[in-house]
Amino acid sequence: MLLEALVIGNKPGKGNFTGVLGALKCQLPNGKRFDVGSGFNMAQRQKPPKRGSVITFKFQELSNSGIPRFPVFLRIRTDLTWNDVLE
């Protein structure tokens, strides 16, 4: 399944990813917050999407609380604003 999310921050990497992006803090249109930590190449980890960016991610299913399970980053949506997603 694919969805769009708003980037609201990021988490620093650990281990092999020390000094670069570890995960993006994201928000769904319904307000649910979650982290996306996989699907990034090293260039994306070194220069992650900015706060306020819209991303597309894939995931397995939603948890009982509505959080995406196993989210994987796919791309930054330069053609959409967050207001476009909310409409």
N, C-alpha and C positions, 0 to 999 in steps of 0.2 A: 504494500500500500504506500502511496505517496501523499505527503502533505507539505504545506508551507508553514514556517514558523518565524517569529521575530527574534533576532539576536539581542539579548539583554545584558550580556557580559561574557566573560570567559574565565576558565580555570587554568592555572599553570600546570604544565606537564610534569611528570615524575619519571624517574628511571631514564630510559632512552630519550624521552621527550623533555628532560630538564632544560629550562630556558626557552621553551617554545610552548605553543598552545597544547593543553591537555584535553580540554572539552569546551564547547560553547554552551553557555546558559541560554536557554530558549524559552519562548512562550507561545502557546497555541492561541488561536482566535478566541477560544473559550476561557482564556486566562490560566490554564494549567501550565505549570513550569516543569522543565526537565532538562537534562544535559545530553548533548550529542558529542561523543568522543571518538568515533571511528569514521572512516571514509575520507580522511584528509591525507594529502600527500605532504611531503616535508615543506615545500614552498608555501602551501596553505597554512601549515602550522607556524611557519616563521612570520607570515603576514596574514593573520586570520581575518575573517569578515568583521567589519566594524559594528559596534553597537548601533542598533537601528536598521541593520540590513535584514532583508528577507531571504531566507534560504529554503531550498527544497530538500527534504530528507525522505528516506524510505524506512519502513519499520515492519515488524512481524504482525503485531496486533496491538490493541489497546488493553491496558490492565483494567481491572475492575474499577479502579479510581480514575480511569480516563487518560492515563499516562502512556505514551508510545513505548512499546517494548523493543529493545535492540535497535534504536535509531541509528541510521548511517547517513552521514552528510553526502549529498549529491552535487549541489551547485548553489551559487549565489544568484538570486533573481534580480538582475539589474533592470528588468522590464516591469517590475511590480513594486509598488510602495505598500506599506503595511495597511494603509487605508483601502487600497485596491483589494487586498486579501479579506479585509473585514466586511466588504460590501457583498 
